[in-house]
Amino acid sequence: MKRKIRPLGAIGANCVILWEDPGAAWIVDPGASPDKIWSLLADEGLTPALIAFTHGHFDHIGAVDGLLERYPDLPVHIGPGDVPMIGHPQNAWPPDYEVVKRPATLVADLVDGATISAGGITAKVIATPGHTPGGVCLLFADDKLLITGDTLFAGSCGRTDFPGGDRRQLNASLRRLAALDPELTVVPGHGMITTIANEVATNPFLQ
C-alpha cells in the first residue's frame, strides 16, 4: 500500500492518501485545502473511492465540501458518535474553517470491530472515544499501519476539554492502543509519524 501524508490548514491536520489501485484511493481526514488534495491525487494519477474521518472536528473535515463538488457520490465514513458535529454551527473556526455541509453520502459505519474495504485496501475500525465521542483509529494490519487521528500523537495525546471530550474514555482508548503490535507505524492527526513501540516506551500518557 502506498501513502502520502500532508499537513493541511491553519492547524496542520495530517491528511492521508492511501492506495493500491490508483482508481480507488482513500482520503483520510481531509481537513482543509481541497485544491491541494486534488493536486496530490492528480500528481499520482489517483481517483478517490472514499473519504474517512477519524473524528468530526473542523480541522479534520474542512475540505469535504470541496471534494464532494467534484465527486458528489463519494462515500464519507465516520463514527456514529461524531455525526452531530458535521454541519453543526459551532464546529468551525472562521475564517480558516467554515461550517461544512452534512454530506448526503455520510455513512456512520465506523464502529468498533467493523471493516471497510475499497481498492484492495481493508481497514479495521478501533473505536477510541475520549477526544470526541465517536473518534476512531484505522488499523491496516497487512501494512502494519495505524492512523490514530487525535487520539494518540508522538509523545502526547488528544485534548479532552472540548465538548464531548472525556478523559477516562481517552485513557481507556490509549490503553487499547498500547496493547497493539509494537511494530505498527502510527500516523497521528498532527505532527510526526511514530510507532507503538516508541510511544509505549516514551509517551507519558501510555505509561
C-alpha positions in Angstrom: 0.0 0.0 0.0 1.3 3.4 -0.9 0.6 6.5 1.1 1.1 10.3 1.0 0.7 12.4 4.1 0.2 16.2 4.0 -0.4 18.5 6.9 -3.2 20.9 5.7 -4.9 24.0 7.1 -4.0 26.6 9.7 -3.9 23.8 12.4 -1.9 21.4 10.2 -4.0 18.3 10.5 -2.5 15.3 8.6 -4.4 14.3 5.6 -3.5 10.8 4.5 -4.0 9.4 0.9 -3.7 5.6 0.6 -3.9 3.4 -2.5 -3.1 0.1 -4.0 -5.4 0.6 -7.1 -4.9 4.1 -8.4 -8.6 4.1 -9.4 -9.7 3.7 -5.8 -7.7 5.9 -3.4 -8.7 6.6 0.2 -8.7 10.1 1.6 -8.5 10.1 5.4 -9.1 13.4 7.3 -9.3 16.0 4.5 -9.0 18.9 6.9 -8.5 21.8 4.5 -7.3 22.9 1.1 -9.3 20.7 -1.3 -7.3 22.1 -4.2 -4.1 20.8 -2.6 -5.7 17.4 -2.2 -6.8 17.4 -5.8 -3.3 18.3 -6.9 -1.8 15.4 -4.9 -4.3 13.0 -6.4 -3.6 14.3 -9.9 0.2 14.0 -9.4 -0.2 10.3 -8.6 -2.9 9.6 -11.2 -5.4 8.7 -8.4 -9.2 8.6 -8.4 -10.8 8.7 -4.9 -13.0 5.9 -3.7 -13.9 7.1 -0.2 -13.4 9.7 2.5 -12.9 8.6 6.1 -12.9 10.8 9.2 -11.1 9.7 12.3 -13.3 12.2 14.1 -15.6 15.1 13.4 -13.6 18.2 14.4 -13.5 21.0 11.9 -9.7 20.8 11.2 -10.1 17.2 10.0 -13.2 17.6 7.8 -12.9 21.1 6.4 -12.2 20.1 2.8 -15.1 17.7 2.4 -17.4 20.2 0.7 -14.8 21.0 -2.0 -14.1 17.3 -2.6 -17.7 16.4 -3.0 -18.2 19.2 -5.5 -16.2 17.1 -7.9 -17.3 13.6 -6.7 -20.7 14.1 -5.2 -21.3 10.3 -4.8 -18.1 9.7 -2.8 -19.0 7.9 0.4 -17.9 9.7 3.6 -17.3 7.4 6.6 -17.5 8.5 10.3 -18.1 7.1 13.7 -21.7 7.4 14.8 -21.0 9.4 17.9 -19.5 12.2 15.8 -22.3 12.6 13.3 -23.8 15.6 15.2 -20.6 17.6 14.7 -20.9 17.5 10.9 -22.7 20.7 9.9 -23.0 22.0 13.4 -22.6 25.8 13.5 -20.2 25.6 16.4 -17.9 23.2 14.7 -15.9 25.9 12.9 -13.1 28.4 13.4 -13.7 31.2 10.9 -12.2 32.4 8.7 -9.9 29.5 8.4 -12.5 26.8 8.9 -16.1 27.4 8.0 -19.0 25.2 8.8 -19.2 22.3 6.3 -22.4 20.8 5.0 -23.5 17.4 6.1 -22.8 15.2 3.1 -25.7 13.3 1.6 -23.2 10.4 1.3 -22.3 10.4 5.0 -22.2 6.8 6.4 -21.9 6.3 10.2 -20.4 2.9 9.9 -17.1 3.3 11.7 -18.0 1.2 14.7 -15.6 -0.9 16.8 -14.5 -4.1 15.1 -16.0 -3.1 11.7 -14.0 -3.3 8.5 -14.1 -1.0 5.4 -12.6 -2.0 2.1 -12.0 -0.4 -1.2 -9.4 -0.7 -4.0 -7.7 -3.7 -2.4 -7.3 -2.0 1.0 -9.0 -3.0 4.1 -9.0 -1.2 7.5 -10.3 -2.5 10.8 -12.0 0.1 12.9 -10.9 0.6 16.5 -13.3 2.8 18.5 -11.2 5.2 20.6 -13.6 7.7 22.2 -12.3 10.4 24.6 -11.1 13.2 22.3 -14.6 13.0 20.8 -17.4 10.6 21.4 -17.1 8.9 18.0 -13.4 9.0 17.5 -11.8 6.0 15.8 -8.4 4.7 14.7 -8.0 2.8 11.4 -5.8 -0.3 11.5 -4.3 -1.6 8.3 -2.8 -4.8 9.7 -1.3 -6.1 6.5 0.8 -2.9 6.2 1.4 -2.5 9.9 -0.1 1.0 9.8 -2.3 2.7 12.3 -4.0 6.1 11.7 -4.9 7.5 15.1 -6.4 10.9 14.4 -6.3 13.0 17.6 -6.3 10.0 20.0 -2.6 9.5 20.0 0.3 11.7 19.0 4.0 11.3 19.1 4.7 12.0 22.8 1.2 13.1 23.6 -2.5 12.5 23.2 -5.7 14.4 22.3 -7.3 17.0 24.4 -10.5 16.3 26.4 -11.6 19.9 27.2 -13.7 20.3 24.1 -17.4 19.4 24.1 -17.8 15.7 24.2 -14.3 15.1 25.5 -13.9 12.5 28.3 -10.5 11.9 30.0 -11.5 8.5 31.4 -12.6 7.3 28.0 -9.4 8.6 26.4 -7.3 6.8 28.9 -9.1 3.6 28.2 -8.6 4.1 24.5 -4.9 4.8 24.9 -4.6 1.5 26.9 -6.1 -0.3 23.9 -3.6 1.2 21.5 -0.7 0.4 23.8 -1.6 -3.3 23.6 -1.4 -3.4 19.8 1.5 -4.7 17.7 4.6 -2.6 18.8 5.8 -2.7 15.2 2.8 -0.6 14.0 3.7 2.6 12.3 1.5 5.4 13.7 0.3 8.3 11.6 -1.3 10.8 14.1 -3.7 13.5 13.4 -1.0 16.1 13.8 2.8 16.0 14.0 5.3 13.4 13.4 5.0 9.7 12.4 5.9 7.3 15.2 5.4 3.7 16.3 3.5 1.9 19.0 6.8 0.7 20.5 8.2 4.2 20.7 5.1 5.6 22.3 4.8 2.8 24.9 8.5 3.4 25.8 8.4 7.2 25.9 4.9 8.7 25.8 3.9 9.6 29.4 0.2 9.1 28.5 0.8 5.5 27.8 2.7 4.7 31.0 
